[in-house]
Structure formats: C-alpha cells, structure tokens
Amino acid sequence: MELLQSLLLTLAAAASAIQIGRARRRYGETDQPALFSAMLAFILAAASGATGLGGGLAEAQQWLERATLLLGLPLLALAALTLARRWVWSRPNWGRVVLGLCVFFELARQLGWSEPYALGLLLASALLVIYAAVLQWPDRLPSGAGVAAGVLLLLMLPIPSGSAIDNPLAGAEPLLLAIASPLLALLLLRLPGSTGEQQPTAT
C-alpha cells in the first residue's frame, strides 16, 4: 500500500508540476513568482513520493516529506491566495517567504514545538486554499476543486502525539496529497492573477 501511495503521489505531483510549468509561459511577469513557488511545491511532493519507491532512502524520504508539509504546501496556499486576490508579490518577497518558513521551522524545532507548528501551518494552508476557492464562486469548477483540495489537506492534519484524538487517516497522507495535487493545479490555473483577467489553462 505504501508503494502504491508513493507511486500515485509521484505521478500526480509530477504531472501537476509539468502542467504549471507549461502554463507559466502564458502568464505575465508579475504572476511568475507565485507560479514558480507552486511548481516548486509540486516538485517537492513528487520527489518525496519518488524516494518512497526506492529502498534505503528512508532518511531522504522523511526530509522531503517535511519539506513538502512545512514549505511546499504553505507556498501552494500563498500562491493561490495571491493569484485569487490579484496581489503582486515580487521575487524578493517570495524569497523572504521561503526564508521565513525555513527560519520558523528551525525555531519550532529548537523549542520543541515541531508538532503543533506543523499542525497550525497545515491548517492555515488548507484554510487559505479553501478561501481562494470560495472567492471564485460562482465559477463552480475552480471553486469545487479548491474546496475539495482544501478538505483533503485538512484530512492530512498531523495530530500531535499524546492528543485525545487521533487522525484515522494517518499513514494515508501520500494518497490524500496525490488526489489533492491535480485539484490544486486546476485551481491555480483558473485563478485570475494580477492582471484581473481570467488566465488560460494549459492544454
């Protein structure tokens, strides 16, 4: 089952990264940093799935899974937010976002707050995706895809150890992310972006 989940995640995330990469050529310069950040997130997810297919790569897989959770998914959520709200963030600003996520991750690790930090970050990311999707209503396709993707991210929430409740889907995170990846790509490519006009989707 773990191999199947890793395979599905690798294929779905890689396909989503390729779709975003191809579509970037049709967007203006102001939207490029957001789309690149989203593509980077899908590449991280695909890499984490790929390492799960090979033996002896457990340490690399764990590192990439953490990078996907604590860097990739927040970048996806912020890309969706900026494109949905037609905000323009410069490349240096996106660089500061990446640096900030890395700094806060290390700070949480040093303070022993890694589990609640991961929970809060993924919860915020899922809610931002849902918010970006709701803004597209009454366009049902991106709204439905984004809400569904956000719900799938909520189902991935890492419940801290020792909590009174457990996540019944613990261990199925690669499968949930594999299902969410094409939905997230669809949402991103149907968002208006900074131009205020509907952007074309990749063919």
Backbone torsions as a table, in degrees:
resi	resn	phi	psi	omega
1	MET	NA	-39.9	-179.9
2	GLU	-65.1	-39.2	178.1
3	LEU	-64.6	-40.0	179.1
4	LEU	-64.4	-43.2	178.0
5	GLN	-61.1	-44.0	-179.8
6	SER	-63.4	-40.3	179.2
7	LEU	-64.4	-45.9	-179.8
8	LEU	-63.3	-40.5	179.0
9	LEU	-65.1	-43.1	179.4
10	THR	-59.3	-47.9	-177.5
11	LEU	-67.3	-46.4	-176.2
12	ALA	-67.4	-45.0	-178.5
13	ALA	-69.8	-38.6	178.0
14	ALA	-64.8	-42.4	178.1
15	ALA	-62.6	-39.1	179.0
16	SER	-66.9	-40.4	177.7
17	ALA	-63.0	-42.0	178.7
18	ILE	-64.4	-41.0	179.9
19	GLN	-62.9	-44.9	177.9
20	ILE	-64.1	-42.6	-179.7
21	GLY	-61.3	-42.0	178.4
22	ARG	-67.6	-39.0	-176.6
23	ALA	-73.3	-23.5	-177.9
24	ARG	-56.8	-31.2	-177.8
25	ARG	-64.4	-19.7	-176.8
26	ARG	-95.0	0.3	-177.2
27	TYR	-105.0	159.4	178.1
28	GLY	-74.1	168.0	-177.8
29	GLU	-60.8	-33.3	-176.1
30	THR	-67.6	-25.2	-179.8
31	ASP	-92.1	-8.8	-175.1
32	GLN	-61.0	-44.1	-179.0
33	PRO	-61.5	-40.1	179.6
34	ALA	-64.5	-44.0	-179.4
35	LEU	-68.5	-36.4	176.9
36	PHE	-64.5	-40.4	178.3
37	SER	-62.6	-41.0	177.3
38	ALA	-64.3	-41.9	179.0
39	MET	-63.1	-39.9	177.4
40	LEU	-60.8	-40.2	179.0
41	ALA	-62.4	-43.4	178.7
42	PHE	-66.3	-35.9	178.1
43	ILE	-64.4	-41.6	176.9
44	LEU	-60.9	-43.6	179.7
45	ALA	-63.9	-42.9	179.0
46	ALA	-63.9	-39.5	179.5
47	ALA	-66.2	-38.3	178.4
48	SER	-65.3	-37.2	176.2
49	GLY	-68.3	-39.6	-178.3
50	ALA	-64.9	-38.0	179.2
51	THR	-68.5	-24.0	177.1
52	GLY	-73.5	-13.8	179.9
53	LEU	-84.9	-20.4	-176.8
54	GLY	-104.4	150.2	177.8
55	GLY	-82.3	152.5	177.4
56	GLY	74.2	16.1	-178.7
57	LEU	-117.5	26.3	-174.9
58	ALA	-60.6	-41.2	-178.7
59	GLU	-66.3	-43.7	177.6
60	ALA	-64.5	-39.1	179.3
61	GLN	-62.8	-44.5	179.3
62	GLN	-62.5	-41.1	179.5
63	TRP	-63.5	-44.1	-179.0
64	LEU	-69.7	-34.1	175.8
65	GLU	-63.6	-42.7	177.3
66	ARG	-65.1	-40.9	178.9
67	ALA	-63.4	-39.1	178.2
68	THR	-64.9	-44.6	-177.3
69	LEU	-69.5	-44.8	-170.3
70	LEU	-97.4	-10.6	177.8
71	LEU	-125.9	-51.6	-174.8
72	GLY	-63.8	-52.4	-176.9
73	LEU	-66.2	-40.5	173.2
74	PRO	-60.8	-37.1	177.0
75	LEU	-64.5	-40.9	176.4
76	LEU	-60.3	-45.1	-178.8
77	ALA	-64.0	-42.3	179.4
78	LEU	-68.8	-35.3	175.6
79	ALA	-62.9	-43.6	178.2
80	ALA	-62.8	-41.7	-179.3
81	LEU	-63.8	-48.3	-177.0
82	THR	-66.1	-38.9	178.7
83	LEU	-70.4	-36.9	-179.8
84	ALA	-68.7	-37.9	-178.2
85	ARG	-90.7	-1.1	-178.9
86	ARG	60.6	35.4	175.7
87	TRP	-84.8	147.6	178.2
88	VAL	-111.8	111.9	174.4
89	TRP	-109.5	130.3	-179.0
90	SER	-73.3	166.5	176.7
91	ARG	-58.9	-43.0	176.4
92	PRO	-59.5	-36.5	178.4
93	ASN	-65.2	-41.3	176.8
94	TRP	-65.0	-36.1	175.7
95	GLY	-62.4	-39.0	177.7
96	ARG	-66.4	-35.7	177.2
97	VAL	-61.6	-47.9	179.6
98	VAL	-60.8	-45.8	179.7
99	LEU	-62.3	-42.1	179.8
100	GLY	-63.1	-41.5	177.7
101	LEU	-62.2	-40.3	178.6
102	CYS	-65.9	-42.0	-179.1
103	VAL	-65.2	-45.1	-178.9
104	PHE	-66.9	-34.5	176.0
105	PHE	-61.8	-46.5	-179.3
106	GLU	-66.6	-38.4	178.5
107	LEU	-63.2	-44.2	178.3
108	ALA	-62.9	-37.9	179.3
109	ARG	-65.6	-42.7	-179.2
110	GLN	-64.9	-34.0	-177.9
111	LEU	-88.5	-2.6	-178.9
112	GLY	77.1	24.0	-178.4
113	TRP	-107.9	22.3	-173.5
114	SER	-58.6	-44.0	-176.7
115	GLU	-67.6	-51.4	177.4
116	PRO	-64.5	-31.8	177.5
117	TYR	-64.7	-45.4	178.7
118	ALA	-62.6	-40.5	178.5
119	LEU	-61.8	-49.0	-178.7
120	GLY	-65.0	-38.7	-178.0
121	LEU	-68.3	-42.8	179.7
122	LEU	-69.9	-37.0	176.8
123	LEU	-61.7	-46.5	178.5
124	ALA	-62.5	-40.6	179.9
125	SER	-62.9	-44.9	-179.9
126	ALA	-62.7	-42.5	-179.1
127	LEU	-67.8	-35.6	176.8
128	LEU	-65.7	-39.1	177.0
129	VAL	-63.1	-44.6	179.1
130	ILE	-63.4	-41.4	178.7
131	TYR	-61.4	-45.7	178.5
132	ALA	-61.2	-36.5	179.7
133	ALA	-69.8	-42.4	-178.9
134	VAL	-63.0	-32.8	179.0
135	LEU	-62.8	-19.2	-177.4
136	GLN	-86.7	-7.7	178.4
137	TRP	-61.7	137.3	16.2
138	PRO	-93.8	16.6	174.4
139	ASP	-74.0	104.1	-167.0
140	ARG	-71.0	-33.0	-174.7
141	LEU	-64.0	-56.7	178.6
142	PRO	-66.7	-34.0	178.7
143	SER	-62.9	-49.3	-179.4
144	GLY	-64.8	-42.7	-180.0
145	ALA	-63.8	-42.9	-178.5
146	GLY	-68.1	-42.2	178.2
147	VAL	-63.8	-43.2	178.3
148	ALA	-61.5	-42.3	178.2
149	ALA	-63.7	-41.6	178.4
150	GLY	-62.4	-40.2	178.0
151	VAL	-64.4	-40.9	177.5
152	LEU	-62.1	-38.5	176.5
153	LEU	-65.8	-37.4	176.9
154	LEU	-62.6	-35.6	179.1
155	LEU	-69.5	-15.2	178.5
156	MET	-89.2	-1.1	-173.1
157	LEU	-52.2	126.5	179.1
158	PRO	-81.4	99.2	-179.2
159	ILE	-69.7	126.5	-179.0
160	PRO	-59.4	145.5	178.4
161	SER	-63.7	143.4	-178.5
162	GLY	89.2	-1.4	178.5
163	SER	-73.5	158.4	-179.1
164	ALA	-71.2	-20.8	-179.3
165	ILE	-118.7	155.6	177.2
166	ASP	-121.3	154.3	174.5
167	ASN	-84.3	113.4	-178.1
168	PRO	-65.1	-16.0	-179.6
169	LEU	-100.7	14.4	177.2
170	ALA	-59.2	131.9	-176.3
171	GLY	99.6	-14.9	179.8
172	ALA	-102.7	13.7	-177.4
173	GLU	-57.8	-42.5	177.9
174	PRO	-60.1	-38.4	178.9
175	LEU	-67.2	-43.7	179.2
176	LEU	-62.0	-41.9	179.5
177	LEU	-69.9	-32.9	176.6
178	ALA	-63.0	-40.2	178.6
179	ILE	-70.9	-37.9	-176.7
180	ALA	-72.9	-28.8	-173.1
181	SER	-57.1	-52.9	179.6
182	PRO	-65.6	-29.6	177.0
183	LEU	-67.6	-40.5	177.2
184	LEU	-65.4	-40.8	178.4
185	ALA	-63.3	-41.7	178.7
186	LEU	-61.4	-45.5	179.0
187	LEU	-59.5	-49.4	-176.5
188	LEU	-59.1	-39.3	-176.2
189	LEU	-83.3	-3.3	174.0
190	ARG	-108.4	2.2	178.6
191	LEU	-79.1	151.0	-173.3
192	PRO	-69.5	-29.6	-178.8
193	GLY	75.7	-173.1	-173.5
194	SER	-77.2	-13.7	-176.4
195	THR	-79.4	-16.0	-177.4
196	GLY	80.7	6.6	179.4
197	GLU	-121.2	155.5	177.8
198	GLN	-67.6	125.2	-178.3
199	GLN	-84.4	149.1	178.2
200	PRO	-73.5	152.1	176.6
201	THR	-93.6	161.3	178.9
202	ALA	-71.4	147.0	178.3
203	THR	-108.0	NA	NA
